[in-house]
Amino acid sequence: MEETLFSSTVKRPLADRLRPKTLSEVVGQDHIVADNAPLGRMIRSGKISSFILWGPPGCGKTTIARLIAENTKLYFEQISAVFSGVADLKRVFQYAQERRANQGQGTLLFVDEIHRFNKSQQDGFLPYVEDGTIILVGATTENPSFELNAALLSRCQVFVLNRLSVDNFEELLARAEKEEGRKLPVDDEARMFMKETADGDGRYILNLAESVWNYAQNGEIFDKENIVKIIRSRAPIYDKGRDGHYNLISAVHKSLSGSDVDAALYWGARMLESGEDPKYLLRRMTRFAVEDVSLADPNAVTQAIACWETYDRLGSPEGDLAIMQLTAYLATAPKSVGVYKAMYAARDLAKKTGSLMPPKNILNAPTKLMKQLGYSDGYEYDPDCEDGFSGANYFPDGMSRVKLYHPVDRGFEREVKKRVDYFDKLRAEKQAARRIAITKKEEK
């Protein structure tokens, strides 16, 4: 008799059948669940406190929470922040209080995607965590520092779970083959492609393996193209409004700064493939052109604006090439933060000396009174001087000259440095000549 959807003999999903029954079976997380690891020691002590499990999808957060409850005789209660509200939380807290009062049993409350709860909902946990009504175990794919209230976070330890590696996936596939009693019908390239495509998600690769077994005909061996057909499309793990967004743009920026053109292209492509607004990427790279490249290559900002305009005219996907061109240009350009540092040094100095007036000789004198006060007296128009440079002081009177801009000896800024050094030397010579002339005049 054929199995039907409602038949009691229908097998449970492979991922569910392979769910670890002990913490030692959890793959890829020995750094927290091993006997000598922090969470392992907590379990052995029997003193479980609230904690947060932070890690990517499919790395074992739910499994770990469930196994801890079983190992400590705590009642396991699970809710999802996506589908639960205040009323659900109140009901959970009430049952936990009654369970502790009537049966003497504690409750481990596992909250999946806890970052989805708003501030007031997160505040609702505090009194029940404080008095021990519940042991809270929150699971999140987002950085707890940004997504959880400081008050709640201060009452919980945070354990960071790893995304699963290729070796971890091989271990899971071996377990799957043992469970099924047969080899996975794929060639070596397809097997590796499956592990690469899973992108750290153990549940995903087990579901994919199950699909392969379901689709493959007797004796058929799937190649990479067969796997692609099964997968169809899988969006990379990325939330452009949350932590993934900032992680990837940071990776783009650091790769550009490190002149690693291949890494910069990779991270930029990751953002585009994940649905990031291309104009956000262009805006950040234009800022990079003036902040990190700057005068080491003055053409960088021109290139940035040109690529931005090109994208505006072409749009995606044709305009994506302009973004990649700009990425390659900026990554391979010489770098300098001379102007960037000079800007902040100038602003800091301006805050300290903001009440000082410019020297009178460089101020215009449109009225008779201003002329009497000495405005524009002795001013020399630099372009009209013999060498196009007067060497006059343009800082406030009574204020010592401050060196703010320190050009680097790289790229075009090497030429800028020569110019700055030339003017510094010429200024010193002209100011020394002025002092000598003033001294001689006073002696007469």
ABEGO torsion letter per residue (X at the ends): XBBBAABAABBBBAAAAABBABAAABBGAAAAABAABAAAAAAAAGBBBBBBBBBBBGAGAAAAAAAAAAAAGBBBBBBBAAABBAAAAAAAAAAAAAAAAAAGBBBBBBBBGAAABBAAAAAAAAAAAAAGABBBBBBBABBAAAABBAAAAAABBBBBBBBBBAAAAAAAAAAAAAAAGBBBBBBAAAAAAAAAAAGGBAAAAAAAAAAAAAABBBGBBBBAAAAAAAAGBBBBBBBAABAAAAAAAAAAAAAAAAGBAAAAAAAAAAAAAAGBBAAAAAAAAAAAAAAAAEAABAAAAAAAAAAAAAAAAAEOAAAAAAAAAAAAAAAABBBBAAAAAAAAAAAAAAAAAAABBBBAAABBBABAAAAAAGBGBGBBBAAABAAGBAGBBABBBGBBBBBABBBBBBEAAAAAAAAAAAAAAAAAAAAAAAAAAAAAAAAX
